[in-house]
Amino acid sequence: MTSDVNPHSQPERHAPVYDELAAAPEFTELRRLYRGFVFPATLAFLSWYLLYILMSNYATGFMDQQVVGNINVALVFGLLQFVTTFLLAWLYSRYSESKLDPLARQLNERYEAGR
């Protein structure tokens, strides 16, 4: 028994629903809003982290200053890295809930309807 299907031929291509969604203005807006938060937040956090590293290496006199007891400026800066991380995660969560999730839900509903 032989098959009429040529294994080297390309199957007929239909534009899947996700191609339609990627071209939707809502998807473009979703990407714009996402990038509008993530890129500046990432740049700010990495700059803050780089400042911590540079000061730890080149401003040792300042970083060695005692704040309270055995707690010095370097330790405070290090702990503030954790605070910054959690603060950014919380801010992103709020931003996502208010700006990104409604658009994502709208696109998901369109996707589910087109499946």
N, C-alpha and C positions, 0 to 999 in steps of 0.2 A: 504494500500500500504506500503510495507516494502522497506527499503533501503539496498543495498548490501554493503554499506560503513560501516566499523567498526569504531566507533568514537574513539576507543582506539588505533587503528593502526596508525603508523607513515606514513605520506605521503612519496612517493618516493623522495629522496633528489638528486637534481642536484647541481653541484657546480655553484653557482651564479657568475656572472661576477666580483663581488667585491672580491670574494675569489681569483680569478685569478689576479686581480689588486693588492691585498695585498701581493701576492707572487712575484710580478714583481720587478726586480732590481731597476726600477725607483722609486717605492714606498719606498723601503728601503733607497734609496739615499735621497728622499724627507724627510723622517723622520730623517735621520742623519743630514741633513742640518738644519732642523728646530730645532732639539735639540741642535745642535752646536751653535746656536745663543741664543735660549731662556734660556737654563740652565745657561750659564755664565752671561748673562744679568740679569737674575733674582737674581742670587747669588750676583752680584755686587750691584744691587739696594738695596737688602735687607741688605747687609753689610753696605752700605752707610746710610740707614735708621736707622739701629741699632746703628751706630756710633752717629748719631744725638740724639737718645734717651738716650744712655749712657752718652754722654757729657752733655745733658740737666739735667740729674740726678746727675752726679758725678763730673762734671767740671763746676759747676755753676759760679765760679769766672771768668773763661774764657768766658763762654757763656754770662755773664752779661756785658762784656766790651762794651763800646759805640764805634760804628764805625763812624757814622755821626749823629749828633743831638741825637734824641731818638731811633735811630736804633742801636740795639746791635747785637752781633755775633749770638745769638740764632735766631733772626729774619732772618738774612741773610741765615743761615743754613736751616731754614724752607722754605724760598722762593726758595732756591736751590733745595729742594726736588721736587717742581713743575717743575723747569727747567729740572731736571734730568728725570722726568716722560715724559715730552714732547720730550726731546731729544731721549730717548729710543724709544718712539713711532715712531718718524721720522726715526731713524736708522733702526728700524724693517721694516717700510714701504719700505724703499729703498732696504733693504736686500731681503725682500719678492718679490718685483718686479723683481729683477735681478736674484735671485737664486731659489726661491720656485715656483713662479707663472708659469714659463715655464714648469717645471716638472709637476705641478698640471694640467696645460692645456693639456699636453700630455696624462696624465692618464685619464683626463676627456674625451678626444677624443676617447680613447680606450674604456672607459666605454660606451659612447654613441653608438659606433659602435657595441658593444656586447650586447646591450639591445634588 
